[in-house]
Amino acid sequence: EAAEPRNTDAVRAWDDLMDARQEVVRVIHTGDGLALGAVSAPHPALGVFTGYEWIAFVGSHAARHADQIREMNLAL
C-alpha cells in the first residue's frame, strides 16, 4: 500500500521517470571499469545492494512495470 501512487500527475510522473532513467544510464556509463561490486547502498525494504545489484534491480523493476502495462493493455 505504501508503494501505491496517490494524487499523481501522469505527465509529471512520466517526466520524473525519464529523468531517473537518464540518470541511471549516466551512472552506468560513468561506472564502467569501476569496481561496482565493492560499493553498496541500502534499499529501504530489501537491504543493502552492491552497485551491480542495483543495476540489475533497476532493470528488473522497469521490466516488471513494462509487463504490467502490457497486461493492462491486453485487459482493455
Stockholm file with secondary structure:
# STOCKHOLM 1.0

chainA/1-76         EAAEPRNTDAVRAWDDLMDARQEVVRVIHTGDGLALGAVSAPHPALGVFTGYEWIAFVGSHAARHADQIREMNLAL
#=GR chainA/1-76 SS CTTSCCSCCHHHHHHHHHHHHHHHHHHHHHTTTSCGGGCEEEETTTEEEEHHHHHHHHHHHHHHHHHHHHHHHHHC
#=GC SS_cons        CTTSCCSCCHHHHHHHHHHHHHHHHHHHHHTTTSCGGGCEEEETTTEEEEHHHHHHHHHHHHHHHHHHHHHHHHHC
//
